[in-house]
Amino acid sequence: MLIDHESLSRSDRRALAGLHDSKQMDPERREDLYPAVLRAALRSSIVVRCPRGIDDRGLHVTNIEALSSALERLRPSEEATCLVDGFSLRDCRVPHRAVIEGDGTSAAIAAASILAKVTRDRYMHRVAAEHPGWGFEEHVGYSTPEHRAAIERLGISPLHRRSFQSVAYSQLELSA
């Protein structure tokens, strides 16, 4: 995400002053910040990967590829250096700098994290209707006791990664 600091309204500046690690914000606060983040963005790019692709390549490799792809789609200027949360992207053609725990120390990374989490949460709410019983609208993909109980009760859905080895998966003797 590229931010345009110059054209922010006073109310958006105030709202964005509260940016910090999105994992520490409740979903309502992230939803409130989402439109202000989009208004502040010169460009944004969200890349989504499917469970089968993650199973084929692995979660870490898929995350690195998705982040690289998102940066390349942003097309930052040549003099810009993008900040990336945690990992250096070896094969990425966009100049970037890894920031450890970046969503807690960089407003730009925190803002990008808001976009990613709100997008993921909205998706999980939509698919909950197509896959009732797993409680996707409640746990939004995180492993909770209720999520594990639903897997034990119903098995895994088409949205579950077969390569993810949780206790619930092991109890069901599911293999990758």
N, C-alpha and C positions, 0 to 999 in steps of 0.2 A: 504494500500500500504506500502510495506517495502522498504526503500531506501538504496542503497549501495553507501555510500559517497566515499569510497576508490577508486572505479574504474571509477569515472566520468572523462570524457575528459575535457580539459581546455575549449573548446567551450560550452560543456554542463554545466559546472560550471558557466560560464558567463551567459548563457541563464537562468539557474535556479536561479541565483541571483536576477532576476527580478520577482520572484514569489511573489504574494500577493493575496488578495481576488479576486477570479476569477470573481465574480459578477461585479467588477470594471474594468475588461478587456474587450476589444471588441472581438468578435468571432475570428477574424483573429489572434490576439495575442495568444488566447488560442490554436488555431490550430497550431501555430508556436511552442508553448511550449510542445504540446502533445508528439511528438517523443522523446524529451529530457527527459521528465518525464518518459516515458516508458523505455528508456535506463538506467535511474537512478534506476529504481525499481528492487529490487530483485524478488518481486512477486507483482502482483496486482490482485484485484478481484472487478468486477463490477456486482452488482445484480440488475436485472430489474424486476419490478412488473407490472402486467397488470391492466387496469382500473377496471375490475370487481373485482379483488382481493382487490384493494384499497376500492372500494365501500362496499365490504363485511366486511372488518376489520377496515376501517377508515385510513386516511392518516398518522396520527402520529404513530399508532400501526404498520402499514405496513412499514414505514420508519425505525422504531426501529428494527423490525424483519429483514429487508433487511441489515441494517448496522451490526447487530449481525452476520448474515449469512456471509457477506463479510469478517468480521474479522476472523471468524472461518475457512473460506476457505483459508485464508492467512497462517495459521499454523505458527504463530510467535514462536520463541524460548521461553522457559519457563521464562527466565530472562527478556524478552522484555515486555514493557508496551506500548500498542498502544494508540495513541492520537485520540480522537473522538471529532468532532465539536459539541459542545453544550450540548449533552445529555449523561447522564450515562445510560448504558444498563443493566438493572437489571438482566436479565436472561442469559446474555452472559458469556460464560465460558472462554473467553480470557481476561487476565488482561488489563485494559484500564483506561484512565483518561479523563474525559470530560474537554474540553477547551472552555470556552465561547468565542464566536467570533473567533474561532480557525483558520478559513481560512484567517483571517487578521493578525494572530500572530504566526502561525506555518507553516513552509515551507512544512512539510509533509502533513498537512491537506490541504493547498493550492494546492499542487501537486495532491492530491486525488480528489479535487474539479475540477481541470482541466480535469482529466480523465472522471469524471462523466458528466460534462457539455458538453464536446466535444462529448462524446458518445450519450448523449441525443440529441444534435443539429444534429448530423449525422443521427440519427434515424428519427427525425422530417423531415429532408430533403428527406429521402427515402420515408416516408409514404405520403408526400405531393402529389406525383404522383398518389398514390392509392386513395387519398381522395382530389381531386381537389376542389378548391373554398374556403376552410377554411383558406388558407394562412399559413399552418404549416411551410413552408420553410422561412417565414418572421418572425413570432412571436415565433417560436419554442416552443409553448406551454404556453407562458406567456399571461396573460390577457391584451390585448391592445384594443384600440378602434376598430381597424380593425378586431380583433378576435371576439369581441363581436358583431360587425355588421354582420360578416359571420354567427355566430350562429343565430342571429335574422333572417337572410335571408334563411339559409339552415337547421336550426335546429342543433341538436348535431350529431356528427359522432360516429362510434363505438369506437373511441379513447377517447372520452370525458367521464369523470367520472360523473355518474348520481348523486352521493352524493355531488358533488361540487355545492354550491348554489351561483351563480353569479347573477348580475342584469339581464344579458341577459337570463339566465335560468328562472328567476322569471317572466320576461316579457312574456316568451313563455309558462308559467304555466306548466313547466316540474316538475314532482315529482320524488323523489329518487326511 
